Amino acid sequence: MRVHFILHRAYCTATTINSSFEISRLSRVGQINEARKFFDSLRFKATGSWNSIVSGYFANGMPREARLLFDQMPERNIVSWNGLVSGYIKNGMIEEARKAFEMMPERNVVSWTAMVKGYVQKGMVAEAESLFWIMPEKNEVSWTVMFGGLIDEGRIDDARRLYDMMPVKDIVASTNMIGGLCKVGRVDEARTIFDQMRDRNVITWTTMITGYGQNNRVDVARKLFEVMPEKTEVSLTSMLLGYTLSGRFEDAEELFEAMPMKPVIACNAMIVGFGEQGEIAKARRIFDQMEDRDNATWRGMIKAYERKGFELEAIDLFAEMQRQGERPSFPSLISILSVCATLASLQYGRQVHAHLVRCQFDVDVYVASVLMTMYVKCGELVKAKLVFDRFPSKDIIMWNSIISGYASHGLGEEALKIFHKMPFSGTMPNKVTIIAILTACSYAGKVEEGLEIFKSMESRFCMTPMVEHYSCTVDMLGRAGQIDEAMELIENMTIKPDATVWGSLLGACRTHSRLDLAEVAAKKLFEIEPENAGPYVLLSSINASQAKWGNVAELRKNMRARNVSKFPGCSWIEVEKKMHMFTRGGIRNHPEQAMILMMLEKTERLLREAGYSPDCSHVLHDVDEEEKADNLRCHSERLAVAYGLLKLPEGVPIRVMKNLRVCGDCHTAIKLISKATEREIILRDANRFHHFKNGECSCRDYW
């Protein structure tokens, strides 16, 4: 009889264990309904089976069902109660966990530790600490959990005191202490603990190496790395990150090439590093060789392109990212918005804006400023104003963005209205605001208003004018034809004029054909920026307009002698989410060359019918008039406009960007083209926007 009882008991125990295992297995793979069916089918439900199904519901994010079952249990043990507390903690329900903890008929060290851990995970370290100190008994896990909470909260001194109190310092605690000390720069203290440890694992070694790298002691990190008994991908990556953080990219590249396996985090670090160094080709090679990429990979490569001026490549990569179904992160979206602003890619800009709205990032003031800049640079000032108006509380960057936007579009009156509203909103202008409003006054010809603001900077805004403010004011006077007054302002400056000041004067001399002062300004610029081709070109233009070809030839000779080369002008236009770039006469390799030439011929015919006569003073070569006219016809902005007329449907504005200032002849020609074709043409050059419609330009020929 005794033998039969023992066998029956053993059978029941085995059955209970198997049942609990099966319930746990089904729960782990997300089949909680199957686990419940299995549980319900059991004739005998032991406490262990009840514990398993309750735990399964918690693990599958169903705390309500778990609690209902817990309340139905015929009997509960301490494991049941610990499971209830832990289950609530796993589901982020810390208050319910504490209530269950308080209801427990008895508690053991696991109960107390679970509750302390729950508070730590929620960031409620003070509550965890209060509970920790009244624990009847503590084990290694209890100490380590509380200790980790103090480190996570940045209370390193408190963590160190607790560490010293620990009766047993295991590898986990010592490694955490090393990491915490390194984060606050106490590397030598961390090394003392490292050296005192009897046992170390690969995580301990890696943490110490990482600490040296984070604190710019990469050579010490390398020495430790070399004597490491076992190197893993993680330790190799930590050493690599130490080199990249310290700017030691040659060493990082050497280590990276030697790595047998190249984990994603290591590849990402190299892409970022090469991007910062401007070695875009190397960054892209690593990107292309990666079998697996995460969001940080795409973000790093897009940022590298954006930072170094490879805007077209950044746009292409963003499009590829979308095709592969990779959801762009917030930093990637911000990078692409900056690229869209630079390229004036309105289609992609709108798409990114939609992404930001879906992710609810558009409620952020910083994002609003970036969006406004993008819309302003794409020529969509109305959209920029809508973004601005949405925010009841605006920061200084938003105010500056909208004023700069109005300035670049030549809307000085609107810019002044916004400027005068600022103080009433509680935001006072800063030095950037004054630059923006002076620029607006300059482009709109509001000299009187601009001078009043400039002269009252110290008395009204408590600001001392900087060189940028002088530059804007010189530009404002110069555009208005007050060249002598601009020169007088320069002579009376309280700070040394820089290249922007003299450049503003030289540009005004070009507009108003003042060769005498142009030579003074150019001479200053040759001294300040001897490698800048701009002053040579402007001075050549003034001489060419007065047919002084000998002077033009001499300037060209000087440029060659000093190895100064003119930056080539180029224009681009977005058609069907693709950028088409044009240089002067550069359509030979364009797949639609023949169609573009036909459109050029058509526009030339329309221009002749409208009475257009080429202004050959803008050609800096001593050639016959017919050749000069051909030269003007093939300017990059004219080619881009022709392509827009060819490809964009009627009613859609033609948006063209140019990297240099639009030439006067092209400005006249595009005005007439807009009237003859009944198309709106928006041209953004290096300085400002020109909105052409019905034969008129928004600048009113004041530019």
LODOFI-441075 format. One record per residue (C-alpha): x, z, y negated; residue in one letter. Coordinates in steps of 0.05 Angstrom, whole numbers, padded with zeros to 5 digits, always signed. Layout:
BEGIN
XZYA ...
This chain:
BEGIN
+00000+00000+00000M +00057+00018-00047R +00091-00049-00032V +00027-00086-00048H +00020-00050-00115F +00091-00066-00135I +00082-00140-00117L +00016-00143-00155H +00048-00111-00217R +00107-00159-00214A +00059-00218-00208Y +00018-00195-00269C +00081-00185-00310T +00107-00254-00292A +00040-00285-00308T +00037-00250-00376T +00107-00274-00394I +00091-00346-00373N +00026-00345-00412S +00060-00319-00475S +00115-00371-00467F +00065-00428-00460E +00025-00405-00522I +00089-00399-00562S +00113-00467-00539R +00049-00503-00559L +00048-00466-00626S +00120-00486-00641R +00104-00560-00634V +00042-00554-00678G -00009-00557-00622Q -00044-00493-00643I -00112-00517-00619N -00084-00530-00550E -00051-00461-00552A -00119-00430-00568R -00153-00467-00511K -00100-00442-00464F -00107-00371-00491F -00183-00373-00483D -00176-00397-00411S -00137-00336-00390L -00177-00288-00346R -00131-00231-00363F -00105-00228-00434K -00046-00182-00440A -00023-00154-00507T +00036-00202-00505G -00011-00262-00501S -00051-00235-00561W +00013-00226-00600N +00035-00297-00584S -00030-00330-00607I -00032-00289-00671V +00040-00308-00685S +00023-00381-00670G -00032-00382-00722Y +00015-00352-00774F +00069-00402-00756A +00020-00460-00767N +00000-00435-00836G -00068-00406-00814M -00063-00333-00835P -00139-00323-00839R -00149-00343-00765E -00089-00300-00746A -00119-00239-00779R -00187-00250-00746L -00154-00251-00678L -00111-00191-00694F -00174-00151-00712D -00205-00171-00644Q -00146-00145-00603M -00169-00092-00553P -00104-00056-00561E -00043-00064-00606R +00029-00042-00600N +00084-00039-00653I +00103-00111-00637V +00032-00132-00656S +00037-00096-00724W +00106-00123-00737N +00080-00193-00722G +00024-00183-00772L +00072-00161-00827V +00122-00217-00812S +00066-00268-00808G +00040-00252-00877Y +00111-00254-00904I +00123-00323-00873K +00061-00348-00909N +00083-00319-00976G +00028-00265-00976M +00071-00206-00995I +00014-00161-01020E -00024-00170-00954E +00041-00156-00916A +00050-00090-00954R -00022-00069-00940K -00012-00082-00866A +00054-00044-00869F +00019+00016-00899E -00035+00014-00845M +00014+00016-00788M +00004+00076-00742P +00078+00077-00730E +00138+00038-00756R +00207+00023-00729N +00269-00006-00763V +00243-00077-00751V +00180-00061-00791S +00219-00033-00850W +00270-00090-00848T +00215-00143-00846A +00182-00114-00908M +00248-00108-00946V +00265-00180-00927K +00196-00203-00951G +00208-00173-01020Y +00278-00204-01023V +00251-00273-01005Q +00200-00267-01060K +00253-00248-01111G +00224-00178-01117M +00291-00144-01107V +00273-00080-01144A +00214-00069-01096E +00259-00085-01037A +00311-00035-01062E +00259+00021-01071S +00235+00011-00999L +00306+00004-00971F +00329+00072-00997W +00270+00109-00964I +00280+00077-00896M +00285+00130-00842P +00338+00090-00807E +00377+00027-00822K +00412-00022-00777N +00462-00078-00792E +00406-00127-00807V +00374-00079-00858S +00439-00070-00896W +00454-00145-00895T +00384-00164-00919V +00386-00115-00978M +00457-00134-00994F +00439-00209-00994G +00382-00195-01042G +00428-00162-01093L +00476-00221-01089I +00420-00272-01098D +00398-00234-01161E +00469-00236-01188G +00478-00161-01184R +00548-00167-01156I +00571-00097-01176D +00511-00065-01142D +00523-00110-01082A +00595-00089-01079R +00576-00015-01080R +00526-00026-01024L +00577-00065-00985Y +00626-00007-00990D +00571+00041-00965M +00555-00001-00903M +00574+00036-00840P +00588-00029-00804V +00611-00091-00841K +00596-00151-00797D +00619-00223-00809I +00554-00242-00844V +00558-00185-00895A +00632-00197-00909S +00623-00272-00917T +00564-00261-00964N +00606-00212-01006M +00662-00263-01010I +00614-00317-01033G +00581-00271-01085G +00648-00249-01115L +00673-00321-01119C +00610-00343-01156K +00627-00295-01213V +00701-00312-01213G +00727-00251-01176R +00766-00293-01127V +00824-00245-01116D +00776-00189-01099E +00742-00236-01050A +00809-00254-01019R +00824-00180-01008T +00760-00174-00966I +00777-00239-00930F +00847-00213-00912D +00819-00146-00888Q +00770-00178-00839M +00790-00171-00766R +00745-00228-00745D +00729-00290-00784R +00687-00350-00767N +00689-00421-00795V +00636-00402-00847I +00680-00346-00873T +00740-00393-00881W +00696-00446-00914T +00666-00396-00962T +00735-00373-00985M +00760-00444-00993I +00697-00462-01032T +00708-00402-01077G +00778-00424-01095Y +00752-00495-01109G +00695-00469-01153Q +00746-00429-01194N +00794-00487-01205N +00846-00460-01157R +00845-00520-01112V +00919-00516-01092D +00908-00446-01063V +00845-00473-01029A +00887-00528-00997R +00939-00479-00971K +00883-00438-00939L +00851-00501-00912F +00915-00522-00878E +00921-00457-00838V +00847-00456-00820M +00843-00449-00744P +00784-00497-00737E +00762-00550-00787K +00691-00577-00789T +00654-00628-00830E +00630-00572-00875V +00700-00544-00888S +00728-00614-00901L +00671-00627-00949T +00683-00561-00985S +00756-00580-00995M +00735-00648-01020L +00685-00617-01069L +00740-00572-01094G +00782-00633-01112Y +00724-00669-01146T +00704-00607-01186L +00777-00601-01210S +00781-00675-01229G +00833-00688-01175R +00801-00753-01152F +00864-00784-01121E +00870-00723-01075D +00796-00726-01062A +00799-00799-01044E +00858-00788-00997E +00822-00731-00961L +00757-00771-00958F +00792-00830-00925E +00823-00784-00873A +00756-00751-00855M +00735-00773-00784P +00662-00765-00802M +00637-00774-00872K +00574-00731-00883P +00524-00750-00937V +00544-00693-00983I +00617-00716-00982A +00597-00788-00996C +00552-00766-01053N +00609-00726-01084A +00655-00787-01082M +00602-00832-01112I +00592-00783-01170V +00668-00774-01177G +00683-00849-01178F +00624-00859-01226G +00653-00808-01275E +00721-00843-01270Q +00689-00911-01283G +00709-00938-01215E +00641-00967-01202I +00664-01016-01148A +00692-00959-01106K +00629-00918-01115A +00586-00977-01093R +00630-00991-01033R +00618-00920-01008I +00543-00927-01023F +00539-00992-00983D +00577-00963-00924Q +00531-00903-00915M +00485-00906-00856E +00442-00849-00882D +00427-00835-00955R +00388-00780-00988D +00357-00777-01057N +00422-00750-01087A +00458-00813-01062T +00412-00860-01100W +00412-00813-01160R +00488-00811-01162G +00496-00887-01158M +00442-00901-01210I +00473-00849-01257K +00542-00881-01247A +00514-00949-01267Y +00476-00920-01326E +00535-00879-01353R +00583-00938-01352K +00537-00991-01381G +00518-01028-01317F +00445-01029-01336E +00425-01091-01296L +00456-01062-01233E +00420-00996-01244A +00353-01032-01250I +00367-01073-01187D +00385-01009-01149L +00322-00975-01173F +00281-01034-01148A +00317-01030-01080E +00304-00955-01077M +00230-00969-01084Q +00230-01024-01033R +00261-00976-00983Q +00206-00925-00996G +00253-00873-01027E +00215-00829-01076R +00257-00825-01140P +00276-00755-01164S +00267-00729-01234F +00341-00742-01255P +00336-00813-01226S +00274-00827-01267L +00307-00801-01331I +00369-00845-01318S +00325-00906-01307I +00285-00891-01370L +00351-00891-01409S +00369-00958-01376V +00300-00986-01393C +00311-00965-01465A +00379-00999-01468T +00354-01063-01436L +00285-01059-01468A +00255-01067-01399S +00183-01050-01414L +00156-01066-01345Q +00202-01018-01309Y +00194-00968-01365G +00118-00967-01356R +00128-00960-01281Q +00174-00899-01290V +00125-00869-01339H +00070-00875-01286A +00116-00839-01236H +00127-00783-01286L +00052-00776-01298V +00038-00773-01223R +00090-00719-01214C +00065-00683-01277Q +00134-00687-01308F +00105-00719-01371D +00083-00651-01398V +00156-00633-01411D +00180-00639-01483V +00247-00667-01462Y +00213-00721-01420V +00168-00737-01479A +00229-00749-01523S +00261-00796-01471V +00195-00833-01463L +00188-00841-01538M +00259-00869-01542T +00244-00918-01486M +00180-00944-01519Y +00213-00948-01587V +00271-00989-01560K +00223-01034-01522C +00186-01049-01586G +00123-01010-01566E +00120-00963-01627L +00045-00951-01617V +00058-00923-01547K +00115-00880-01574A +00068-00851-01626K +00015-00837-01573L +00066-00796-01533V +00086-00760-01598F +00013-00744-01617D -00002-00715-01547R +00042-00654-01559F +00014-00601-01606P +00081-00565-01605S +00138-00613-01619K +00212-00598-01619D +00262-00626-01669I +00283-00681-01620I +00212-00709-01618M +00207-00710-01694W +00275-00744-01699N +00255-00795-01645S +00192-00817-01681I +00225-00821-01749I +00283-00862-01719S +00231-00906-01686G +00196-00921-01751Y +00264-00933-01783A +00287-00984-01731S +00222-01022-01740H +00229-01023-01816G +00168-00979-01828L +00197-00935-01882G +00130-00912-01911E +00107-00886-01843E +00174-00852-01831A +00169-00817-01899L +00099-00792-01882K +00123-00761-01817I +00185-00732-01852F +00142-00697-01904H +00096-00669-01850K +00153-00636-01812M +00159-00571-01853P +00084-00558-01848F +00090-00559-01772S +00142-00504-01774G +00200-00551-01758T +00254-00560-01811M +00295-00625-01813P +00366-00622-01786N +00425-00668-01801K +00401-00720-01750V +00333-00721-01784T +00365-00737-01851I +00405-00794-01820I +00341-00822-01791A +00301-00818-01856I +00358-00847-01897L +00362-00905-01848T +00287-00915-01854A +00293-00917-01930C +00351-00966-01925S +00315-01015-01879Y +00251-01012-01921A +00285-01018-01989G +00261-00949-02012K +00323-00934-02052V +00292-00885-02100E +00262-00842-02045E +00326-00845-02004G +00371-00825-02062L +00325-00766-02078E +00331-00741-02006I +00406-00751-02004F +00418-00716-02070K +00373-00657-02051S +00406-00644-01983M +00443-00582-02006E +00390-00553-02053S +00329-00568-02010R +00355-00568-01938F +00418-00525-01944C +00461-00581-01914M +00527-00609-01936T +00526-00686-01930P +00568-00712-01872M +00602-00779-01869V +00541-00808-01832E +00496-00790-01890H +00543-00824-01939Y +00545-00885-01894S +00469-00890-01893C +00466-00883-01969T +00520-00936-01980V +00481-00982-01934D +00416-00968-01972M +00448-00984-02040L +00484-01044-02012G +00421-01075-01981R +00387-01068-02048A +00443-01107-02081G +00472-01046-02116Q +00542-01060-02091I +00578-01029-02150D +00537-00965-02144E +00553-00963-02069A +00627-00970-02085M +00622-00915-02137E +00590-00868-02086L +00648-00881-02038I +00699-00866-02092E +00665-00800-02107N +00657-00777-02035M +00678-00705-02021T +00702-00726-01952I +00746-00783-01929K +00706-00847-01916P +00708-00872-01844D +00696-00940-01812A +00620-00934-01816T +00622-00924-01891V +00668-00983-01904W +00629-01024-01852G +00564-01012-01890S +00597-01036-01954L +00626-01097-01920L +00558-01116-01890G +00526-01111-01959A +00581-01154-01989C +00566-01207-01935R +00492-01206-01953T +00504-01211-02028H +00568-01254-02026S +00614-01204-02060R +00681-01228-02036L +00720-01183-02083D +00695-01117-02055L +00690-01147-01985A +00765-01155-01984E +00774-01082-02006V +00728-01057-01951A +00758-01103-01898A +00829-01080-01916K +00807-01007-01905K +00775-01026-01838L +00837-01063-01815F +00875-00998-01825E +00824-00952-01792I +00803-00997-01734E +00858-01051-01725P +00829-01074-01658E +00757-01082-01683N +00738-01156-01692A +00677-01140-01735G +00711-01138-01803P +00748-01203-01789Y +00683-01237-01770V +00645-01211-01832L +00701-01229-01879L +00707-01298-01846S +00632-01307-01855S +00636-01292-01930I +00694-01341-01938N +00660-01394-01896A +00596-01389-01937S +00639-01405-01998Q +00676-01461-01960A +00743-01424-01965K +00766-01452-01898W +00839-01435-01911G +00821-01361-01915N +00780-01368-01851V +00839-01399-01815A +00886-01345-01840E +00839-01290-01814L +00836-01324-01746R +00912-01328-01745K +00916-01253-01759N +00866-01238-01704M +00909-01276-01654R +00972-01242-01678A +00941-01174-01668R +00908-01193-01603N +00838-01179-01631V +00782-01215-01596S +00710-01223-01619K +00658-01189-01575F +00615-01247-01549P +00542-01247-01571G +00490-01247-01516C +00414-01241-01513S +00369-01224-01455W +00295-01226-01437I +00255-01194-01382E +00212-01241-01340V +00176-01217-01277E +00218-01153-01274K +00283-01193-01277K +00332-01195-01334M +00356-01264-01356H +00418-01263-01399M +00442-01318-01446F +00505-01329-01485T +00517-01382-01539R +00508-01449-01504G +00512-01413-01437G +00456-01443-01395I +00498-01489-01351R +00492-01443-01291N +00419-01424-01302H +00374-01451-01246P +00323-01474-01298E +00373-01507-01345Q +00334-01572-01350A +00269-01538-01367M +00303-01494-01420I +00334-01555-01453L +00266-01589-01455M +00236-01528-01488M +00294-01527-01538L +00279-01600-01556E +00206-01583-01564K +00220-01525-01611T +00269-01567-01651E +00215-01619-01661R +00166-01566-01683L +00218-01538-01731L +00231-01606-01763R +00156-01616-01772E +00153-01548-01806A +00207-01570-01855G +00263-01529-01825Y +00334-01544-01849S +00393-01509-01813P +00432-01459-01856D +00502-01481-01837C +00535-01425-01877S +00528-01383-01814H +00576-01429-01776V +00648-01404-01783L +00681-01470-01765H +00702-01527-01811D +00664-01582-01774V +00612-01634-01796D +00540-01614-01811E +00512-01644-01746E +00559-01604-01703E +00543-01541-01743K +00468-01553-01730A +00481-01561-01655D +00522-01497-01657N +00464-01459-01688L +00412-01488-01641R +00449-01459-01581C +00454-01387-01606H +00437-01338-01551S +00373-01312-01584E +00346-01383-01591R +00359-01395-01517L +00324-01331-01497A +00264-01347-01541V +00260-01416-01510A +00260-01385-01440Y +00205-01337-01461G +00162-01395-01486L +00174-01429-01420L +00159-01371-01373K +00112-01322-01407L +00038-01337-01411P +00002-01343-01478E -00019-01277-01508G +00041-01240-01479V +00093-01221-01533P +00162-01251-01523I +00212-01193-01525R +00285-01212-01536V +00344-01166-01543M +00411-01183-01574K +00476-01143-01573N +00497-01165-01643L +00461-01174-01709R +00415-01235-01710V +00442-01291-01753C +00405-01312-01815G +00391-01382-01791D +00361-01358-01725C +00318-01309-01763H +00289-01366-01805T +00280-01411-01744A +00245-01357-01702I +00197-01343-01759K +00176-01416-01759L +00173-01419-01683I +00125-01360-01682S +00079-01398-01728K +00084-01466-01695A +00073-01438-01625T +00024-01383-01646E +00065-01332-01607R +00087-01262-01624E +00163-01255-01617I +00197-01187-01619I +00272-01188-01628L +00315-01126-01624R +00385-01136-01649D +00442-01087-01656A +00411-01054-01717N +00336-01060-01717R +00272-01095-01695F +00243-01159-01721H +00170-01172-01706H +00155-01246-01717F +00083-01268-01722K +00048-01326-01759N +00113-01347-01792G +00129-01278-01821E +00176-01222-01801C +00163-01147-01804S +00228-01139-01843C +00200-01182-01900R +00268-01215-01902D +00299-01150-01925Y +00353-01138-01873W 
